[in-house]
Amino acid sequence: MKERNLYTAVPTADFLKPLAHREKVLLLGSCFSQNIGTRLQRAGFHALINPFGITFNPISIASSINRALSKNKMSSSELDSRNDIFFHYDFHSSFSGVNRESVLNKMNESIDEAENYLVNSHHLIMTLGTAWVYRLEENDAVVNNCHKKPREFFAKELLSVEEIVKALNDAILGVKQVNPDLNVLFTLSPVRHWKDGAIENSVSKATLRRAIYELNETEGYDYFPAYEILMDELRDYRYYSDDLLHPSKIAQDIIWKRFLDVACSEDTLEIIRKVQRYWAMEAHRSMHPHSEEARKFSLKLAEEKKSLEKSFPFIQLDGTK
């Protein structure tokens, strides 16, 4: 009797250029970039995640690339304020604060860091979250974050496929002028933007997917089907968190494994396994931290880290960029 398939498997293709620990990775976009980027950092990669903060729409992603590449530093006159809090619409609320100079310094340091990674990275991973954008009524500029300003300050609109393709491709081509070896990978966020409405979310995701398809077909960029894996392969609410919108830890683990299978060579995967063993050891907490056994374990952990760094001096083991 023929064995029956219990799910529809989504095929994945190997990346044109696999990830390697010797190479920098820049990740921009939605929460999915944040999740994959954090896992790459913990796997020993030099990865920079969303230097301007989480960014959901493609116009703001392109804008952040253009600002960083042109080294267009923030000036005091560009900051806005609300309730004595200074902010900028291109940056996440985590950059806002009560001290104008401190806010400016934090933003400009991120611009410098983003520029460094754009020029020196081998991989740029972009995750698109929504095609709905908010434009400032006063100047028609698309904002990355509304910073809780009243709704009447903005006009909401759906981007066209053509707008998305042009904005992203122009930004990428600008980077490639100074970093021609950059490999570009797109993903579509599997997180539903339910606040826009069920129908509106579907239209948004379809618009983004079509834009990514156009970019991949004409420019040969990579695509990883995280969206399709969650929607079509993991079609069950047990793969969602309590809000029924975000992927659960199990789903994230499955998608991460599928990502590594196509993103890395076997040599790179072996390094990742060794790094993960180190982190598993590091996570161990002794019930008696002042015991002889705990002291020996601490020495063993230090030796393990030293051995890893000697064997693979190009990895990073601080869990950050």
N, C-alpha and C positions, 0 to 999 in steps of 0.2 A: 504494500500500500504506500502510495506517495505521501511523504511527510508534508503536512500543511504549514505554510508560513503563518505566523501569528502576528506579524506586523509588516508594514511596507518600508523596506530599507531605502534610505536616500543615498544614492551614490555620491562619492566624493572623489575629487581629483587631486593628485599630488601637486604641491606648489611648484611653480616654474623655478623658483629658487628657494631651497629649504632654509629654515631658520638655523642659525649656528650661534653658539655662545660668544664667539669672537666678535660678533656683529651687533650693532645697536638696533633697537626696535622702538619706533614711535607709534603710539596708539592714540587715536582721536575718535571722539564720538560719544555714544550713549553708554548706559550702564554695562552693556556687554563688553565694550572695550575696557572698562574699568575692571571687570571680573577676569577677563582673559589676561589683561596686563598684569594684574596682581599675581596671578598664577605663574606667569612667565618670570616675574621678579623672584618669586619663591623657588622657581626651578633653576635659578642661577643666571638668568639673562639680564643684560643691561637694557632695561626698558623704561621709557618715560611715558607716563599715562596722563593724557588730558592736561597739559600745562596751563590751560585757561579754565579748567574745570570741565565737568561733564557737559557735552554739547550734543543736542538732539537733532538739529536740522542741518542739512548739507550746506546752506548758504553761510551759516556761522562757522562751520568747519573750514570752508574755503577761506573765509575772512580771517580766521586765526592763522592759517597757513601763510596768507599774504602778508599779514602784519608782522609775523615773526621773520619771514624771509627778507622783508625789506628793512628789518630792524627799526620799525616804526614805533619808537618808544612813546609811552603814554605821557601826556602833559597834564598839568594841573587843571587847565581849562576844559579838558575832556571829561573830567569827573562830574557826575551828577550827585545829588544828595536827597535824602529823604529822612526826616526825623533825626537830623544831625549825623546820619550815616552816609559816608561817601562810597560810591560804587561806579561801575561802568557797565553798560548793557552788553558788552562783548565778553564779560567775565562772570564767572560763577559767584554766588553770594558769599562764598568762603573767602573771597578777596576783599570784601567790604569791611569798613571799620570807621571808627570815630576820628582817627588821625589821618589827615589828608596825605602827608608825606609817607607815612607807613604804608598806606594803601598803594600809593604810586610806586614805591620801592618794591613791594611784593609783586605787583603786576609787571614791572619792567624786568625784574629778575626772572620771571617766568617767560617773558619774551626772549630774553637772552638764552635761556635753557632750551626753549623750543627751537630757536634758530640753530643752535649747536647740533641738536638732534636731526633737524631737517637736512643740514649740510653733510652730516657724518653718518647718518643711519643707512643701513642696507635694506630696511623694511619699514614701510608705512602701512599700518593697519587702520582702516576707517570703518566704523560701524554707524550706519544711518538709522535714526530712530523714528523721525516723523517728517512728512512733507508739509505739514501745517506750520506756518510761521506767523510771527507777530511783527508788524511794522510800526515804528513810531509815527504818529500822525504828524508830528512837527517837521520831520525830514524824510520820511518814507524808508528809513533804514531798518533792516531786519535785525532784531535783537536776539541775543543768545539767552538772556535771562531778563524777565520783566521786573525782578526785584520788588514784587508785591505792589507795584504802582497800580493805580486804579485802571480798570478795563478801558475807560474812555480815552486813555493815552495811546491806545494801540488799535490797529486794524488787523484782523485775522484773515489770512488767505492761504489757499492751497497752491504750492509751487507746481509749475509744469515740469514735465520730463526734460524739456529743452533747457529750462533755466538751471536745473540741477546738473545736467551733463556739462553745460558750458562753464558753470562756476567751478565745479570740481576739476574738470579737465584743464582749465586755464591755470588753476592753482598748482596742479601736479606738474604741468609742463614748465611752470616757473621754477619749481624745485629741481626738476631734471636738468635745467640749464646749469645748475651748480653741483648737482649730484646725479649724474647720468646713470649710475648703476643702481639707483633706488628701485626696489621692487614694491609694487603697490597691491594691496589686498583689500577687497571690500567684503563686508558682511552686512546683513540686514538684521537689526535687532529683533529678537523673537518676543520682546515685551510689548503687549498691547497698550496703546495709549487710550485707555477707556474714557478718560475725561473729555476727549474729543467726540465721543460717541462711537457706537459699534460700527455703524455704516461708514462714518468718517474715518475711523481707524483703518478699515479695509481699503478704502480708496487711497489713503496715505501710503500704506504698505505696498499696494500695487504700483503706485507712482514711483516709489523709491526703487522697487525691484526692477521695474522697466528701465529706469535711469541707469542702474548698475549694469543691467544686461547690455544697454547701448554702449556704455563705457568699456565693458569687457570685450564686446564684439569688435569695436573699432580700435581700441588701444591695446588689447591683450593683457589687461590686468587680471589678477587672480580673484577668485570668489570662493568663500567658504560658506556652505549652506546651513548655518546655525538656525536660521528661521525655518527652513524646510524640515530640519531634523526634529525640532520641537513640535511644529505644526502637524507633520505627516508621519513621522516615525514614532514619536513619543506622544501619541494622541490620547492622553488620559490625564485627569486632574490630579492623579498622584504625582505627576511630574511638575506640579505647580506649587508655589508657596501659599501661605494662608490667604493672601489677597487674590488668589486665582488668576493673577496676571503675570507675575514674575516666575521664571523657572525655579524649581526647588533645588536644593543642594544635590540631590541625586541626578537631576537633569543636567545641572551644571557640570557635574563630574563626567557624565556620559559625553556631553558635547566637548569638554576639555580633552578627553581621551581621543575622540574622533579628530579633533583639531591636531593633536600631536601626531597622530598616525599619518596625516598627509603633509604636515608642516616640517617634520624633522627626519633626518637620516637615522639609521640604527645607532651610529656612533653618538649622535646627539642625545638620543633617547637613553642610552646607557649612562651618560653623564647626568641626565635628569634623574634617573633612578637612584644614582649615588647621592645626589644633592637631597632628594626627598628622604632618603634614609637618614641623612644627617639631621634634617628638620624634625623627623620623627623622634630621634634621640633627644634633640634639643627641647622638644615639647614635654619630655618626661619630667615629672615632679616627684621628688622623694618625700615620703611621709616623715622622714627624719633627716632634714637638710644638714644637720651638724654631725651626722654619723660618719664612721669610717667608710661605709659603703657609698654614701653620697659623695664623699670626697674623691674616692676612686672613680666614680662615674663622671664627675666633673673633669677629672684629668683625662679620662678616656674621650670625652666629648671634645676637649681642646685638641687632643691628638688627632681626632678624626677631622676636625676643621683644618688643622695644619696640613694634614696629608692631602685633603681635597685641594687646598689652595696651591700646594706644591705640584700636584699632578695636573691640575687645570688652573693655571694662574690667571686665565682670562675670565673665569666665572666671578660672580659677586655673591657673597653670602650674608649680606646684611638685610635681605628681604625687601630692599627698596631699590630705587634706580641707581 
